[in-house]
Amino acid sequence: MRIWAIIICCVFAMNWNQASGQVTYVEDGAVSSLMAQYVSQNRSTTYTLGYRVQILSTADRRKMENMKADFTRKFPDLIPVWTYEAPNYKLRVGAFRTKLETERIKHILRAEYPSVFPVKDNKIRPIEYL
């Protein structure tokens, strides 16, 4: 008897929940316009294959952020970019079309950061190239 009472209560609860679940969404026209512009820009952005110089790979985000701040102070002309590839944060600098350009910067940075090496990167926007 008790089981039947529980089943009947569940059926009524499901029917009541379905009948009262209507949501009306009203969006401001400015928000719609801004989102359309954002989507348009992201679709039109093209990426190219190039090279960057990796100066750090660590699982510690704070270490990566400290290294990024230190690098920005020492080399303000080169913009550091970090990515997260589980479980590591990778700090890379520059954007170069050829590996030869990357090697030049690598030798300059090697005095401060001995473990630097060039890496391929397929997420470089043409405006980023040095």
VEXBADREN-583141 format. One record per residue: residue number from 1; residue in three letters; x, y negated, z negated of N, C-alpha, C, O in turn. Coordinates in Angstrom, 1 decimal. Atoms other than C-alpha are relative to their C-alpha. Last residue first. Layout:
N
- NUM  ALA  X  Y  Z  X  Y  Z  X  Y  Z  X  Y  Z
...
% end
This chain:
130
- 130  LEU  -0.9  1.1  0.3  57.0  -40.1  35.6  0.8  -0.4  1.2  1.6  -1.3  1.2
- 129  TYR  -1.4  -0.2  -0.5  54.0  -38.1  36.6  0.9  -1.2  -0.3  0.4  -2.3  -0.1
- 128  GLU  -0.9  -0.2  1.1  50.9  -38.7  34.4  1.5  0.1  0.5  2.4  0.0  -0.3
- 127  ILE  -0.3  1.3  0.6  48.7  -40.3  37.1  1.1  0.2  -1.1  1.7  -0.8  -1.5
- 126  PRO  -1.0  0.8  -0.8  48.8  -37.1  39.1  0.4  -1.3  -0.6  1.6  -1.7  -0.4
- 125  ARG  0.7  0.9  -0.9  47.0  -35.2  36.3  1.1  -0.8  0.8  2.1  -1.2  0.2
- 124  ILE  -0.5  1.3  -0.1  49.0  -32.3  34.9  -0.8  -0.8  1.0  -1.0  -0.4  2.1
- 123  LYS  1.0  1.0  0.5  47.2  -29.2  33.8  0.5  -1.4  0.0  0.3  -2.1  -1.0
- 122  ASN  1.0  0.2  -1.1  49.1  -26.5  35.8  -1.1  -1.0  -0.4  -2.1  -1.1  0.3
- 121  ASP  1.2  0.5  0.6  52.2  -26.7  33.5  -1.0  -0.3  1.2  -0.6  -1.1  2.1
- 120  LYS  1.0  0.3  -1.1  55.4  -24.8  34.2  -1.3  -0.4  -0.7  -1.6  0.1  -1.8
- 119  VAL  1.1  -0.9  -0.2  57.9  -24.9  31.3  -0.9  -0.5  1.1  -1.0  -1.7  1.4
- 118  PRO  1.0  0.4  -1.0  61.4  -26.4  30.9  -1.1  1.0  0.1  -0.8  2.2  0.0
- 117  PHE  -0.1  -0.8  -1.3  63.4  -25.7  27.7  -1.2  -0.4  0.9  -2.2  -0.8  0.4
- 116  VAL  0.9  0.4  -1.0  64.2  -27.5  24.4  0.2  0.9  1.3  1.3  1.4  1.5
- 115  SER  0.7  -1.1  -0.5  65.8  -25.6  21.5  -1.0  -0.4  1.2  -1.9  0.4  1.4
- 114  PRO  -0.8  -1.1  -0.7  68.6  -28.0  20.7  -0.8  1.1  0.7  -0.3  1.8  1.5
- 113  TYR  0.9  -1.2  0.1  66.3  -31.0  20.0  0.7  1.1  0.7  0.5  1.3  1.9
- 112  GLU  0.9  0.1  1.2  68.3  -34.2  19.4  -0.7  1.3  -0.3  -1.0  1.6  -1.5
- 111  ALA  -0.8  0.6  1.1  71.3  -33.6  21.7  -0.8  -0.1  -1.3  -0.3  0.2  -2.3
- 110  ARG  -0.6  -1.1  0.7  69.1  -31.3  24.0  0.9  -0.5  -1.2  1.1  0.3  -2.1
- 109  LEU  0.6  -0.4  1.3  66.9  -34.2  24.8  0.7  1.0  -0.8  0.5  1.1  -2.0
- 108  ILE  0.0  1.2  0.8  69.2  -35.7  27.5  -0.6  0.3  -1.4  -0.1  -0.1  -2.4
- 107  HIS  -1.3  0.2  0.4  69.9  -32.3  29.0  0.1  -1.2  -0.9  0.9  -1.3  -1.8
- 106  LYS  -0.3  -1.0  1.0  66.2  -31.5  29.1  1.4  -0.2  -0.5  1.6  -0.1  -1.7
- 105  ILE  0.5  0.4  1.3  65.5  -34.8  30.8  0.4  1.0  -1.1  0.6  0.7  -2.2
- 104  ARG  -0.7  1.2  0.4  67.8  -33.9  33.7  -0.5  -0.4  -1.4  0.3  -0.8  -2.2
- 103  GLU  -1.3  -0.4  0.6  66.5  -30.3  33.8  0.7  -1.3  -0.4  1.5  -1.2  -1.4
- 102  THR  0.2  -0.5  1.4  62.9  -31.5  34.2  1.3  0.3  -0.6  1.6  0.0  -1.8
- 101  GLU  0.3  1.2  0.9  63.8  -33.6  37.2  -0.1  0.4  -1.4  0.3  -0.3  -2.3
- 100  LEU  -1.3  0.8  0.1  65.4  -30.5  38.8  -0.2  -1.2  -0.9  0.6  -1.5  -1.7
- 99  LYS  -0.8  -0.5  1.1  62.3  -28.4  38.0  1.3  -0.8  -0.2  1.8  -0.9  -1.3
- 98  THR  -0.9  -1.1  -0.3  60.2  -30.5  40.3  0.8  0.4  -1.3  0.8  -0.3  -2.3
- 97  ARG  0.4  -0.8  -1.2  57.0  -32.5  40.0  1.0  1.1  0.2  0.5  2.2  0.6
- 96  PHE  -0.9  0.1  -1.1  57.6  -33.8  36.4  -0.5  0.9  1.2  -1.1  1.9  0.9
- 95  ALA  0.7  -0.6  -1.1  55.4  -34.7  33.5  0.8  -0.1  1.3  1.0  -1.3  1.7
- 94  GLY  -0.2  0.3  -1.4  57.0  -35.6  30.3  -1.0  0.7  0.9  -1.8  1.5  0.5
- 93  VAL  -0.1  1.4  -0.3  56.9  -34.0  26.8  0.2  -0.1  1.5  0.7  0.8  2.2
- 92  ARG  -0.7  0.1  -1.2  55.7  -30.7  25.3  0.0  -1.5  0.4  -0.8  -2.3  0.0
- 91  LEU  -0.3  1.4  -0.2  54.7  -29.8  21.8  0.8  -0.1  1.3  2.0  0.4  1.3
- 90  LYS  -1.2  0.2  -0.8  53.2  -26.3  21.5  0.1  -1.5  0.3  -0.9  -2.1  0.8
- 89  TYR  0.1  1.3  -0.6  50.9  -25.3  18.7  1.3  -0.3  0.8  2.4  0.0  0.3
- 88  ASN  -1.0  1.0  0.1  50.9  -21.6  18.1  -0.4  -1.3  0.6  -1.2  -1.4  1.5
- 87  PRO  0.1  0.7  1.2  48.4  -18.9  17.1  0.9  -1.2  -0.1  1.2  -1.7  -1.2
- 86  ALA  0.0  -0.8  1.2  46.6  -19.1  19.5  1.2  0.9  -0.1  1.4  1.6  0.9
- 85  GLU  0.1  -1.3  -0.5  47.6  -21.5  22.3  0.1  1.0  -1.1  1.2  1.2  -1.6
- 84  TYR  0.1  -1.1  0.9  47.1  -25.0  21.1  -0.3  1.3  0.7  -1.3  1.4  1.4
- 83  THR  1.0  -0.9  -0.4  48.4  -27.8  23.2  0.0  1.1  -1.1  0.9  1.3  -1.8
- 82  TRP  0.1  -1.3  0.7  50.4  -30.9  22.4  -1.1  0.8  0.5  -2.2  0.3  0.8
- 81  VAL  1.3  -0.6  -0.2  51.4  -33.7  24.7  0.1  1.3  -0.8  1.0  2.1  -0.6
- 80  PRO  0.1  -1.4  0.4  54.4  -36.0  24.0  -1.5  0.4  0.1  -2.4  -0.3  -0.1
- 79  ILE  1.2  -0.3  0.7  54.7  -39.2  26.1  -0.1  1.5  -0.4  -0.2  2.3  0.5
- 78  LEU  0.5  -1.4  -0.3  58.2  -40.1  27.1  -1.2  0.2  -0.9  -1.1  0.1  -2.1
- 77  ASP  0.4  0.0  -1.4  59.0  -43.9  27.1  -0.6  1.4  0.5  -1.3  1.4  1.4
- 76  PRO  1.3  0.6  -0.2  58.9  -44.2  23.3  -0.4  0.1  1.5  -1.6  -0.1  1.8
- 75  PHE  0.1  0.1  -1.4  61.8  -41.7  22.8  -1.4  -0.6  0.4  -2.3  0.1  0.8
- 74  LYS  -1.3  -0.1  -0.6  63.0  -41.9  19.2  0.0  -0.2  1.5  0.9  -0.8  2.1
- 73  ARG  -0.9  1.1  0.5  59.9  -43.1  17.6  1.3  0.0  0.7  1.8  -1.1  1.1
- 72  THR  0.5  1.2  -0.6  57.6  -40.9  19.8  0.9  -1.2  -0.5  1.1  -2.2  0.2
- 71  PHE  -0.4  0.1  -1.4  59.8  -37.9  19.0  -0.5  -1.3  0.6  0.3  -2.0  1.3
- 70  ASP  -1.5  0.2  0.0  59.5  -38.4  15.2  0.4  -0.2  1.5  1.2  -1.1  1.8
- 69  ALA  -0.2  1.4  0.5  55.7  -38.8  15.5  1.5  -0.3  0.1  1.8  -1.4  0.5
- 68  LYS  0.6  0.9  -1.0  55.4  -35.6  17.6  0.3  -1.5  -0.4  0.7  -2.3  0.5
- 67  MET  -0.9  0.0  -1.1  57.7  -33.7  15.2  -0.4  -1.0  1.1  0.4  -1.7  1.8
- 66  ASN  -1.2  0.7  0.4  55.6  -34.7  12.3  1.0  -0.1  1.1  1.6  -1.2  1.3
- 65  GLU  0.4  1.4  0.0  52.4  -33.6  14.2  1.2  -0.9  -0.5  1.4  -2.0  0.0
- 64  MET  0.1  0.5  -1.4  54.0  -30.3  15.1  -0.3  -1.5  0.0  0.3  -2.2  0.8
- 63  LYS  -1.3  0.0  -0.5  55.1  -29.6  11.5  0.0  -0.6  1.4  0.8  -1.4  1.8
- 62  ARG  -0.6  1.2  0.6  51.6  -30.5  10.3  1.5  -0.2  0.5  1.9  -1.3  0.8
- 61  ARG  0.4  1.3  -0.7  50.1  -28.1  12.8  0.7  -1.2  -0.6  1.0  -2.1  0.1
- 60  ASP  0.3  1.0  1.0  52.2  -25.1  11.5  -0.4  -1.3  0.7  0.5  -2.0  1.3
- 59  ALA  1.4  -0.2  0.5  52.0  -22.2  13.9  -0.4  -1.0  -1.0  -1.6  -1.0  -1.3
- 58  THR  0.1  -0.4  1.4  55.0  -23.5  15.8  -1.4  0.3  -0.3  -2.4  -0.2  0.3
- 57  SER  1.1  -1.0  0.0  56.3  -24.1  19.3  0.0  0.5  -1.4  0.9  1.1  -1.9
- 56  LEU  0.4  -0.7  1.2  58.5  -27.2  19.8  -1.1  1.0  0.2  -2.0  0.7  1.0
- 55  ILE  -0.9  0.3  1.0  60.4  -29.2  22.4  -0.3  0.8  -1.3  0.5  0.9  -2.2
- 54  GLN  0.5  -0.4  1.3  58.8  -28.0  25.6  1.0  -0.2  -1.1  2.2  0.3  -1.0
- 53  VAL  -1.0  -0.6  0.9  59.8  -29.9  28.6  -0.6  0.3  -1.3  -1.1  -0.6  -2.0
- 52  ARG  -0.2  0.8  1.2  57.1  -30.4  31.2  1.2  0.7  -0.7  1.6  1.8  -0.4
- 51  TYR  -0.9  -0.5  1.1  56.8  -29.1  34.8  -0.1  -1.0  -1.2  -0.2  -2.2  -1.0
- 50  GLY  -1.2  0.7  0.3  54.3  -29.4  37.6  0.7  0.6  -1.1  0.5  1.8  -1.5
- 49  LEU  -1.0  -0.9  0.7  51.2  -27.8  39.1  1.3  -0.9  -0.1  1.7  -1.5  0.9
- 48  THR  -1.0  -0.5  -0.9  48.4  -30.3  39.9  1.0  0.8  -0.8  1.0  0.8  -2.1
- 47  TYR  -1.3  -0.4  0.7  45.2  -31.2  38.3  0.9  0.6  1.0  0.5  1.2  2.0
- 46  THR  -0.8  -1.1  -0.5  42.3  -33.0  39.9  1.2  0.2  -0.8  1.9  -0.7  -1.2
- 45  THR  -1.4  0.0  0.4  39.8  -35.2  38.1  0.6  1.3  0.6  0.2  2.4  0.4
- 44  SER  -0.9  0.6  -1.1  36.6  -35.6  40.2  1.5  0.1  -0.4  2.3  -0.2  0.4
- 43  ARG  0.0  -0.8  -1.2  34.5  -33.2  38.0  1.0  -0.5  1.1  1.5  0.3  1.9
- 42  ASN  -0.7  -1.2  0.3  35.6  -34.9  34.8  0.0  0.9  1.2  0.9  1.7  1.5
- 41  GLN  -1.5  0.2  0.1  34.8  -38.3  36.1  0.7  1.3  -0.2  1.7  1.5  0.4
- 40  SER  -0.5  0.3  -1.4  31.3  -37.3  37.3  1.5  -0.2  -0.1  2.2  0.3  0.8
- 39  VAL  0.0  -1.2  -0.7  30.5  -35.6  33.9  0.6  -0.3  1.4  1.4  0.6  1.9
- 38  TYR  -1.0  -0.9  0.6  31.5  -38.7  32.0  0.1  1.3  0.8  1.2  1.7  1.1
- 37  GLN  -1.3  0.6  -0.4  29.4  -41.0  34.3  1.2  0.9  -0.5  2.1  1.1  0.2
- 36  ALA  -0.1  -0.2  -1.4  26.4  -38.8  33.9  1.3  -0.5  0.5  2.0  0.2  1.3
- 35  MET  -0.3  -1.4  -0.2  26.9  -38.8  30.1  0.2  0.4  1.5  1.0  1.2  1.8
- 34  LEU  -1.4  -0.2  0.4  27.1  -42.6  30.1  0.4  1.5  0.2  1.5  1.7  0.6
- 33  SER  -0.9  0.6  -0.9  23.9  -42.9  32.1  1.5  0.2  -0.3  2.3  0.6  0.6
- 32  SER  0.1  -0.8  -1.2  22.0  -40.5  29.9  1.0  -0.5  1.1  1.6  0.3  1.7
- 31  VAL  -0.7  -1.3  0.3  23.2  -42.3  26.8  0.0  0.9  1.2  1.0  1.5  1.6
- 30  ALA  -1.4  0.3  0.0  22.1  -45.7  28.3  0.8  1.2  -0.3  1.9  1.4  0.3
- 29  GLY  -0.5  0.0  -1.4  18.7  -44.3  29.2  1.5  -0.3  0.0  2.2  0.2  0.9
- 28  ASP  -0.2  1.4  -0.4  18.0  -43.4  25.5  0.6  0.0  1.4  1.5  0.9  1.7
- 27  GLU  -1.4  0.5  -0.1  17.0  -39.8  25.0  0.0  -1.4  0.6  -0.8  -1.7  1.5
- 26  VAL  0.0  1.2  -0.8  13.6  -38.5  23.7  1.5  -0.6  0.0  2.1  -0.8  -1.1
- 25  TYR  -1.3  0.7  -0.1  13.4  -34.9  22.7  -0.1  -1.2  0.8  -0.5  -1.2  2.0
- 24  THR  0.0  1.0  -1.1  10.0  -33.4  21.6  1.3  -0.8  -0.1  1.7  -1.3  -1.1
- 23  VAL  -0.9  1.1  0.2  10.2  -30.2  19.6  -0.1  -0.9  1.2  -0.1  -0.5  2.3
- 22  GLN  -0.2  0.9  -1.1  7.4  -27.7  19.2  0.9  -1.1  -0.3  0.7  -1.8  -1.3
- 21  GLY  -1.3  0.3  -0.4  7.6  -24.8  16.7  0.2  -0.8  1.3  0.8  -0.3  2.3
- 20  SER  -0.4  1.3  0.5  4.3  -24.7  14.9  1.3  -0.5  0.5  1.8  -1.5  0.0
- 19  ALA  1.0  1.0  -0.3  2.6  -21.8  16.7  0.5  -1.4  -0.3  0.1  -2.4  0.3
- 18  GLN  0.0  0.3  -1.4  5.7  -19.6  16.7  -1.0  -1.1  0.4  -0.7  -1.8  1.3
- 17  ASN  -1.2  0.6  -0.4  6.2  -19.9  12.9  0.0  -0.3  1.5  0.5  -1.4  1.9
- 16  TRP  0.0  1.4  0.5  2.6  -19.2  12.1  1.2  -0.7  0.5  1.1  -1.9  0.9
- 15  ASN  1.0  0.7  -0.8  2.6  -16.0  14.3  0.0  -1.5  -0.4  -0.1  -2.3  0.5
- 14  MET  -0.6  0.1  -1.4  5.9  -14.8  12.7  -1.0  -0.8  0.9  -0.6  -1.6  1.6
- 13  ALA  -1.1  1.0  0.0  4.6  -15.5  9.2  0.6  -0.2  1.3  0.9  -1.4  1.7
- 12  PHE  0.6  1.3  0.1  1.3  -13.7  9.8  1.1  -1.1  0.0  0.9  -2.2  0.6
- 11  VAL  0.7  0.3  -1.3  3.2  -10.6  11.1  -0.6  -1.4  -0.1  -0.5  -2.2  0.9
- 10  CYS  -1.0  0.3  -1.0  5.6  -10.7  8.1  -0.7  -0.4  1.3  -0.2  -1.3  2.0
- 9  CYS  -0.5  1.4  0.3  2.7  -11.0  5.6  1.1  -0.4  1.1  1.1  -1.5  1.5
- 8  ILE  1.0  1.0  -0.3  1.0  -8.0  7.2  0.5  -1.4  -0.2  0.2  -2.3  0.6
- 7  ILE  0.1  0.0  -1.5  4.2  -5.9  7.1  -1.0  -1.1  0.4  -0.8  -1.8  1.4
- 6  ILE  -1.2  0.7  -0.5  4.7  -6.8  3.4  0.0  -0.1  1.5  0.3  -1.2  2.0
- 5  ALA  0.2  1.4  0.4  1.1  -5.9  2.5  1.2  -0.8  0.5  1.1  -1.9  1.0
- 4  TRP  1.0  0.6  -0.9  1.4  -2.6  4.4  -0.2  -1.5  -0.3  -0.3  -2.3  0.6
- 3  ILE  -0.7  0.1  -1.2  4.6  -1.7  2.4  -1.0  -0.7  1.1  -0.5  -1.6  1.8
- 2  ARG  -0.9  1.2  0.1  2.8  -2.4  -0.9  0.7  -0.2  1.3  0.9  -1.4  1.7
- 1  MET  0.8  1.2  0.0  0.0  0.0  0.0  0.9  -1.3  0.0  0.6  -2.2  0.7
% end
